[in-house]
Amino acid sequence: MNISEKVRPAAAVAAGGILYSFLNLIPIVGWIIPGATAAITIKKNPKTGFQAGVSAGLIGFAASTYILFAFGLFTEVANTALKLLIVWFYLLWHASAIFFSGCGGALASGIKLLEDHPLISPFKSFAGNEGSKYVVCKRCGRGNQEQSGSCENCGEEVHERGV
């Protein structure tokens, strides 16, 4: 294992943590993006993606909390009950955000894995050949690449004017 294989995950989680620090005030979407960013960079399975997302969320939570305490946000509230309410809301908000950050990581890793799935691969061939011409089979209606000559579904001969 070379040094880049060790540094890449740490850098990805750190970058996700920085994103989390800025995006955690945006519900759901802002929580998912940091985890997804970390997981896509690491390029592993959904379990590792979830762990990367949670790690990014925890780093972002620590940074956000440090900034709030450094600026004295919690110390300026005089009422103890109000201070407890704010702290509980803050903790619940971030617990949800960290969970969704992990879900974003798992989702991004899962989507990355699905690209090679047999059900998805036919669509990749269509998406990857943007310059190719397609013709529709007269018999079954399936779209085929022009150079194929015959329908991939029923075997009927297809031509450019087979539409």
C-alpha positions as CSV (number, residue, x, y, z in Angstrom):
1,M,0.0,0.0,0.0
2,N,1.6,3.3,-1.1
3,I,1.3,6.6,0.5
4,S,-1.4,8.0,-1.8
5,E,-3.7,5.1,-0.9
6,K,-3.4,6.2,2.8
7,V,-3.6,9.9,2.2
8,R,-6.5,9.9,-0.2
9,P,-9.2,8.7,2.3
10,A,-8.0,11.1,5.0
11,A,-8.0,14.0,2.6
12,A,-11.4,13.0,1.3
13,V,-12.9,12.9,4.8
14,A,-11.2,16.2,5.7
15,A,-12.7,17.8,2.6
16,G,-16.1,16.4,3.4
17,G,-15.7,17.8,7.0
18,I,-15.0,21.3,5.6
19,L,-18.0,21.0,3.3
20,Y,-20.1,19.9,6.3
21,S,-19.0,22.9,8.3
22,F,-20.5,25.2,5.6
23,L,-23.5,23.2,4.4
24,N,-24.9,21.8,7.7
25,L,-27.5,24.6,7.9
26,I,-29.2,23.3,4.8
27,P,-31.4,20.4,5.8
28,I,-31.0,17.0,4.0
29,V,-29.2,18.1,0.8
30,G,-26.6,20.1,2.7
31,W,-26.1,17.0,4.9
32,I,-25.8,14.5,2.1
33,I,-23.3,16.4,-0.1
34,P,-20.3,16.1,2.3
35,G,-20.7,12.4,2.8
36,A,-21.2,11.8,-0.9
37,T,-18.1,13.9,-1.7
38,A,-15.9,11.9,0.6
39,A,-17.3,8.6,-0.6
40,I,-16.9,9.3,-4.3
41,T,-13.3,10.3,-3.7
42,I,-12.5,7.1,-1.7
43,K,-14.2,4.9,-4.3
44,K,-15.1,1.9,-2.1
45,N,-18.3,0.0,-1.1
46,P,-21.4,1.5,0.5
47,K,-20.3,0.5,4.1
48,T,-17.0,2.3,3.7
49,G,-18.9,5.2,2.1
50,F,-21.2,5.4,5.1
51,Q,-18.2,5.4,7.4
52,A,-16.5,8.1,5.4
53,G,-19.7,10.2,5.4
54,V,-20.1,9.9,9.2
55,S,-16.4,10.7,9.7
56,A,-16.7,13.8,7.5
57,G,-19.8,14.8,9.5
58,L,-18.0,14.3,12.8
59,I,-15.1,16.4,11.7
60,G,-17.4,19.1,10.4
61,F,-19.4,19.0,13.7
62,A,-16.2,19.4,15.7
63,A,-15.1,22.4,13.5
64,S,-18.6,24.0,13.7
65,T,-18.7,23.6,17.5
66,Y,-15.3,25.0,17.9
67,I,-16.2,28.1,15.9
68,L,-19.4,28.6,17.9
69,F,-17.5,28.4,21.2
70,A,-14.7,30.5,20.0
71,F,-17.1,33.3,19.2
72,G,-18.9,32.9,22.5
73,L,-22.4,32.1,21.1
74,F,-23.3,29.8,23.9
75,T,-21.9,32.0,26.7
76,E,-23.9,35.0,25.8
77,V,-27.3,33.4,26.6
78,A,-28.1,34.3,30.2
79,N,-31.1,32.0,30.8
80,T,-29.9,28.5,31.7
81,A,-33.1,26.8,30.4
82,L,-32.8,28.6,27.1
83,K,-29.1,27.6,26.9
84,L,-30.0,23.9,27.5
85,L,-32.7,24.1,24.9
86,I,-30.3,25.6,22.3
87,V,-27.7,22.9,23.1
88,W,-30.2,20.1,22.8
89,F,-31.5,21.5,19.5
90,Y,-27.9,21.9,18.3
91,L,-27.0,18.3,19.2
92,L,-30.1,16.8,17.7
93,W,-29.6,18.8,14.5
94,H,-26.1,17.6,14.1
95,A,-26.9,14.0,15.0
96,S,-29.4,14.0,12.1
97,A,-26.9,15.8,9.9
98,I,-24.1,13.3,10.7
99,F,-26.5,10.4,9.9
100,F,-27.5,11.8,6.6
101,S,-23.9,12.6,5.8
102,G,-23.2,8.9,6.2
103,C,-26.3,8.0,4.1
104,G,-25.0,10.3,1.4
105,G,-21.7,8.5,1.5
106,A,-23.4,5.1,1.2
107,L,-25.7,6.3,-1.5
108,A,-22.8,7.7,-3.6
109,S,-20.7,4.6,-3.2
110,G,-23.7,2.4,-4.1
111,I,-24.4,4.5,-7.3
112,K,-20.7,4.1,-8.2
113,L,-21.0,0.3,-7.8
114,L,-24.2,0.2,-9.9
115,E,-22.4,1.6,-12.9
116,D,-21.0,-1.9,-13.6
117,H,-24.3,-3.7,-12.8
118,P,-25.7,-5.8,-15.7
119,L,-29.0,-4.0,-15.6
120,I,-27.3,-0.6,-15.9
121,S,-24.6,-1.5,-18.5
122,P,-27.0,-1.4,-21.6
123,F,-27.8,2.2,-20.7
124,K,-24.2,3.1,-20.4
125,S,-23.6,2.0,-24.0
126,F,-26.3,4.4,-25.2
127,A,-25.0,7.2,-23.1
128,G,-21.4,6.7,-24.1
129,N,-22.1,6.8,-27.9
130,E,-23.5,10.3,-28.3
131,G,-22.2,10.6,-31.8
132,S,-23.7,7.2,-33.0
133,K,-26.9,7.0,-35.0
134,Y,-29.6,4.7,-33.9
135,V,-32.3,3.1,-35.9
136,V,-35.6,1.6,-34.8
137,C,-36.5,-2.0,-35.7
138,K,-39.6,-2.3,-37.8
139,R,-40.6,-5.5,-36.2
140,C,-40.1,-5.0,-32.4
141,G,-39.4,-1.3,-32.0
142,R,-36.0,-1.6,-30.3
143,G,-33.4,1.1,-30.9
144,N,-30.2,-0.3,-32.4
145,Q,-26.9,1.2,-33.4
146,E,-26.8,1.9,-37.1
147,Q,-23.7,-0.1,-37.8
148,S,-25.1,-3.3,-36.1
149,G,-27.0,-4.3,-39.3
150,S,-29.5,-6.4,-37.4
151,C,-31.8,-5.9,-34.4
152,E,-30.2,-7.0,-31.1
153,N,-33.7,-8.1,-29.8
154,C,-35.3,-10.0,-32.7
155,G,-32.6,-10.3,-35.4
156,E,-34.5,-8.4,-38.0
157,E,-32.3,-6.6,-40.5
158,V,-32.2,-2.9,-39.8
159,H,-31.1,0.0,-42.0
160,E,-30.7,3.7,-41.6
161,R,-34.3,4.2,-43.0
162,G,-35.7,1.5,-40.7
163,V,-37.5,4.1,-38.6
